[in-house]
C-alpha cells in the first residue's frame, strides 16, 4: 500500500483528495481542523508514525514554510509536493533529511504547454505574451470570495501569488533573467485587500522580451500564450485546449483531448512513478520566489 498525507483541506486539498481516493492501493490521511466524516484525519504528532510515502502541502500559502519545515524535519527520503506558490515570500530552505521537494506548477504538464515547449525548442524567438484573466467571485462556489484566502494578503492571496502559474511558465519556457518593468496593485472594486492586476515585462535567456498580463476581475476568462519568431507565430489556448500555428501565411489549428483535472492527475502519477523531469523542483521554486518577491515590492 502507498501512504499519502494531505496537509490542509481547503478547496485545493479537497481536490487532491478527490483525485487520489479512488485508487484502492492508496492509504490517505488528512491533517486538518475541518470536521468531515467522509475523510480520515490525522493529528500532527501521528505523522511520523504514519510515515507517508508522499506528502501534499495544500495549507494556506502563508504557512507553507512552517508546514514544510515540520514534515521535512520528521520525515526522511520522502516526496513532498507543495502547492504553488512555494511560500508567500522568499525564504531560504534546504531539505535536512534528503526529501525530494517539488512545487505544484502543474500547468507544465498541460498538453498545450508540452506541445509549445517541444515546438519552440532550438528556435530563435523574438517576443512572447502570456495572459490569465479570470473573475475571483466565480472561482469557488462553496465560499464567498471575500472570505477566501485568495482575497487576503495575510494568507498569501493576491494575483501575483495566486496566478504565479504564468510566471512559472515564462521561466519554464524561456528562463527569466530579470524584470524590465512591472506594475501590480488593486484597481477593481472587489472586496479584497490584495493586488488584483499584474503587468510585467521580463527579459529572458531564450527570448528578448516576455510580457505577462494577469488579473482576477475580468468576467471573460482567458488563459493564452503567444510566441512570435521571424518566420512563425504560435498561440496556445489553455482553456479551449488548442494551438494555432501561422507560418508562410498559412495557419493550422490543433486541438488536444484533455480535461480540467488532467494536469493534476498527471502530476501525481509522475511523482508517484518517480518521473520528475517536468515537475518544478525546490531550486526552481525558490528561484521563482525571488522573482515574485521583486515583483511584489510594488504591492
C-alpha positions as semicolon CSV with decimal commas, in nm:
position;residue;x (nm);y (nm);z (nm)
1;X;0,000;0,000;0,000
2;X;0,113;0,354;-0,076
3;X;0,062;0,608;0,203
4;X;-0,029;0,969;0,127
5;X;-0,059;1,262;0,366
6;X;-0,250;1,577;0,266
7;X;-0,188;1,883;0,483
8;X;-0,474;2,133;0,458
9;X;-0,826;2,061;0,339
10;X;-0,946;2,378;0,171
11;X;-1,066;2,370;-0,188
12;X;-0,731;2,257;-0,329
13;X;-0,666;1,997;-0,058
14;X;-1,015;1,859;-0,118
15;X;-0,940;1,847;-0,491
16;X;-0,621;1,645;-0,438
17;X;-0,810;1,405;-0,211
18;X;-1,092;1,361;-0,461
19;X;-0,847;1,277;-0,741
20;X;-0,647;1,028;-0,534
21;X;-0,905;0,849;-0,320
22;X;-1,040;0,626;-0,599
23;X;-0,715;0,429;-0,602
24;X;-0,769;0,142;-0,357
25;X;-0,393;0,097;-0,312
26;X;-0,361;0,441;-0,153
27;X;-0,399;0,498;0,220
28;X;-0,477;0,868;0,261
29;X;-0,472;1,070;0,581
30;X;-0,553;1,440;0,608
31;X;-0,419;1,692;0,857
32;X;-0,697;1,947;0,905
33;X;-0,913;2,112;1,170
34;X;-1,215;2,064;0,947
35;X;-1,476;1,817;1,069
36;X;-1,585;1,584;0,792
37;X;-1,696;1,224;0,844
38;X;-1,607;1,140;0,483
39;X;-1,231;1,176;0,538
40;X;-0,971;1,003;0,755
41;X;-0,790;1,267;0,957
42;X;-0,462;1,253;1,144
43;X;-0,307;1,453;1,427
44;X;0,024;1,630;1,376
45;X;0,200;1,412;1,635
46;X;0,086;1,097;1,449
47;X;0,252;1,186;1,116
48;X;0,593;1,032;1,192
49;X;0,433;0,703;1,291
50;X;0,208;0,704;0,982
51;X;0,530;0,753;0,781
52;X;0,375;0,858;0,447
53;X;0,548;0,792;0,116
54;X;0,410;1,110;-0,038
55;X;0,313;1,438;0,128
56;X;0,098;1,710;-0,030
57;X;0,109;2,050;0,139
58;X;-0,207;2,240;0,046
59;X;-0,247;2,462;0,351
60;X;-0,264;2,844;0,336
61;X;0,028;2,981;0,135
62;X;0,130;3,187;0,438
63;X;0,204;2,870;0,640
64;X;0,363;2,659;0,364
65;X;0,704;2,734;0,514
66;X;0,602;2,622;0,862
67;X;0,440;2,301;0,736
68;X;0,728;2,218;0,503
69;X;0,990;2,266;0,773
70;X;0,793;2,041;1,009
71;X;0,745;1,745;0,773
72;X;1,100;1,779;0,640
73;X;1,230;1,752;0,997
74;X;1,029;1,443;1,098
75;X;1,034;1,251;0,766
76;X;1,323;1,122;0,557
77;X;1,363;1,028;0,189
78;X;1,003;1,123;0,103
79;X;0,839;1,305;-0,186
80;X;0,681;1,632;-0,079
81;X;0,462;1,831;-0,318
82;X;0,397;2,190;-0,210
83;X;0,101;2,368;-0,370
84;X;0,204;2,671;-0,570
85;X;0,348;2,909;-0,483
86;X;0,620;2,759;-0,264
87;X;0,594;3,037;0,000
88;X;0,426;3,377;0,030
89;X;0,770;3,541;0,025
90;X;1,125;3,430;-0,045
91;X;1,274;3,210;0,228
92;X;1,597;3,014;0,222
93;X;1,529;2,642;0,250
94;X;1,716;2,316;0,205
95;X;1,595;1,969;0,299
96;X;1,775;1,837;0,606
97;X;1,654;1,479;0,552
98;X;1,704;1,412;0,182
99;X;1,339;1,468;0,098
100;X;1,252;1,536;-0,266
101;X;1,063;1,866;-0,254
102;X;0,853;1,965;-0,556
103;X;0,613;2,250;-0,633
104;X;0,276;2,200;-0,797
105;X;0,311;2,414;-1,109
106;X;0,104;2,153;-1,285
107;X;0,032;2,363;-1,595
108;X;0,375;2,249;-1,713
109;X;0,203;1,918;-1,790
110;X;-0,085;2,074;-1,983
111;X;-0,075;1,930;-2,338
112;X;-0,074;2,281;-2,490
113;X;0,235;2,383;-2,290
114;X;0,400;2,048;-2,362
115;X;0,342;2,093;-2,737
116;X;0,470;2,452;-2,735
117;X;0,783;2,362;-2,539
118;X;0,873;2,094;-2,793
119;X;0,778;2,315;-3,091
120;X;0,999;2,611;-2,993
121;X;1,300;2,401;-2,888
122;X;1,612;2,536;-3,060
123;X;1,422;2,810;-3,248
124;X;1,512;3,178;-3,233
125;X;1,226;3,369;-3,071
126;X;1,164;3,744;-3,057
127;X;0,852;3,805;-2,845
128;X;0,601;3,637;-2,616
129;X;0,289;3,742;-2,427
130;X;0,122;3,532;-2,160
131;X;-0,213;3,620;-2,007
132;X;-0,455;3,489;-1,749
133;X;-0,779;3,679;-1,693
134;X;-1,050;3,546;-1,462
135;X;-1,315;3,658;-1,213
136;X;-1,236;3,583;-0,849
137;X;-1,602;3,574;-0,729
138;X;-1,666;3,278;-0,961
139;X;-1,365;3,072;-0,850
140;X;-1,531;2,886;-0,565
141;X;-1,897;2,802;-0,516
142;X;-1,878;2,695;-0,150
143;X;-1,738;3,019;-0,007
144;X;-1,783;3,392;-0,051
145;X;-1,484;3,520;-0,245
146;X;-1,407;3,793;0,010
147;X;-1,363;3,523;0,277
148;X;-1,125;3,312;0,070
149;X;-0,750;3,303;0,121
150;X;-0,715;3,443;-0,235
151;X;-0,866;3,771;-0,113
152;X;-0,648;3,808;0,198
153;X;-0,294;3,937;0,197
154;X;-0,205;3,777;0,532
155;X;-0,295;3,430;0,397
156;X;-0,087;3,462;0,081
157;X;-0,357;3,583;-0,156
158;X;-0,337;3,828;-0,444
159;X;-0,293;3,795;-0,816
160;X;0,087;3,763;-0,821
161;X;0,086;3,461;-0,589
162;X;-0,245;3,306;-0,695
163;X;-0,169;3,327;-1,068
164;X;0,202;3,256;-1,043
165;X;0,149;2,964;-1,285
166;X;0,208;3,212;-1,567
167;X;0,533;3,338;-1,414
168;X;0,648;2,977;-1,385
169;X;0,551;2,908;-1,748
170;X;0,762;3,205;-1,860
171;X;1,055;3,074;-1,658
172;X;0,999;2,713;-1,770
173;X;0,989;2,801;-2,140
174;X;1,228;3,096;-2,164
175;X;1,438;3,122;-1,846
176;X;1,377;3,458;-1,675
177;X;1,691;3,672;-1,641
178;X;1,545;3,988;-1,489
179;X;1,241;4,211;-1,460
180;X;1,242;4,502;-1,703
181;X;0,933;4,674;-1,564
182;X;0,627;4,579;-1,362
183;X;0,300;4,714;-1,228
184;X;0,080;4,543;-0,971
185;X;-0,181;4,679;-0,736
186;X;-0,553;4,671;-0,659
187;X;-0,757;4,860;-0,918
188;X;-1,103;4,696;-0,912
189;X;-1,392;4,727;-0,666
190;X;-1,356;4,367;-0,545
191;X;-1,380;4,338;-0,166
192;X;-1,022;4,221;-0,116
193;X;-0,707;4,367;0,039
194;X;-0,462;4,226;-0,216
195;X;-0,334;4,316;-0,561
196;X;-0,571;4,215;-0,842
197;X;-0,367;4,306;-1,151
198;X;-0,014;4,243;-1,273
199;X;0,155;4,372;-1,586
200;X;0,523;4,279;-1,611
201;X;0,789;4,273;-1,883
202;X;1,052;4,003;-1,840
203;X;1,388;3,978;-2,010
204;X;1,466;3,610;-2,064
205;X;1,750;3,386;-2,176
206;X;1,565;3,242;-2,476
207;X;1,362;3,545;-2,580
208;X;1,430;3,921;-2,568
209;X;1,101;4,014;-2,401
210;X;0,804;3,833;-2,246
211;X;0,501;4,032;-2,138
212;X;0,273;3,892;-1,865
213;X;-0,080;4,024;-1,808
214;X;-0,272;3,882;-1,511
215;X;-0,588;3,984;-1,330
216;X;-0,879;3,828;-1,145
217;X;-1,153;4,086;-1,206
218;X;-1,228;4,001;-1,571
219;X;-1,557;3,819;-1,638
220;X;-1,430;3,698;-1,977
221;X;-1,192;3,418;-1,888
222;X;-0,875;3,388;-2,092
223;X;-0,554;3,189;-2,049
224;X;-0,330;3,215;-2,352
225;X;0,031;3,221;-2,458
226;X;0,157;3,381;-2,779
227;X;0,509;3,336;-2,914
228;X;0,646;3,513;-3,219
229;X;0,958;3,435;-3,424
230;X;1,075;3,588;-3,752
231;X;0,917;3,307;-3,953
232;X;0,621;3,190;-3,745
233;X;0,371;3,278;-3,473
234;X;0,207;3,033;-3,236
235;X;-0,082;3,085;-2,996
236;X;-0,182;2,837;-2,727
237;X;-0,522;2,847;-2,553
238;X;-0,515;2,663;-2,219
239;X;-0,889;2,691;-2,162
240;X;-1,009;2,571;-2,502
241;X;-0,711;2,337;-2,545
242;X;-0,575;2,425;-2,886
243;X;-0,274;2,581;-3,058
244;X;-0,270;2,785;-3,378
245;X;0,050;2,799;-3,580
246;X;0,091;3,056;-3,856
247;X;0,381;3,008;-4,097
248;X;0,423;3,135;-4,455
249;X;0,074;3,291;-4,442
250;X;-0,080;2,951;-4,366
251;X;-0,249;2,882;-4,032
252;X;-0,308;2,541;-3,882
253;X;-0,506;2,462;-3,570
254;X;-0,454;2,163;-3,345
255;X;-0,688;2,058;-3,063
256;X;-0,591;1,844;-2,766
257;X;-0,812;1,594;-2,586
258;X;-0,787;1,680;-2,218
259;X;-0,996;1,783;-1,917
260;X;-0,974;2,026;-1,626
261;X;-0,805;1,779;-1,390
262;X;-0,564;1,628;-1,642
263;X;-0,252;1,814;-1,528
264;X;-0,328;1,744;-1,160
265;X;-0,370;1,373;-1,223
266;X;-0,060;1,361;-1,444
267;X;0,145;1,540;-1,178
268;X;0,051;1,285;-0,912
269;X;0,110;0,993;-1,147
270;X;0,454;1,121;-1,246
271;X;0,563;1,191;-0,889
272;X;0,447;0,853;-0,761
273;X;0,624;0,681;-1,054
274;X;0,933;0,897;-0,995
275;X;0,907;1,061;-1,339
276;X;1,010;1,407;-1,228
277;X;1,155;1,559;-1,548
278;X;0,890;1,829;-1,595
279;X;0,794;1,881;-1,230
280;X;0,905;2,207;-1,065
281;X;1,196;2,145;-0,827
282;X;1,278;2,315;-0,498
283;X;1,557;2,507;-0,673
284;X;1,315;2,632;-0,940
285;X;1,052;2,713;-0,677
286;X;1,300;2,922;-0,478
287;X;1,417;3,098;-0,794
288;X;1,056;3,184;-0,876
289;X;1,001;3,317;-0,523
290;X;1,291;3,558;-0,575
291;X;1,124;3,684;-0,893
292;X;0,783;3,710;-0,722
293;X;0,935;3,896;-0,425
294;X;1,089;4,152;-0,660
295;X;0,755;4,200;-0,837
296;X;0,567;4,234;-0,509
297;X;0,788;4,521;-0,393
298;X;0,540;4,739;-0,581
299;X;0,245;4,586;-0,391
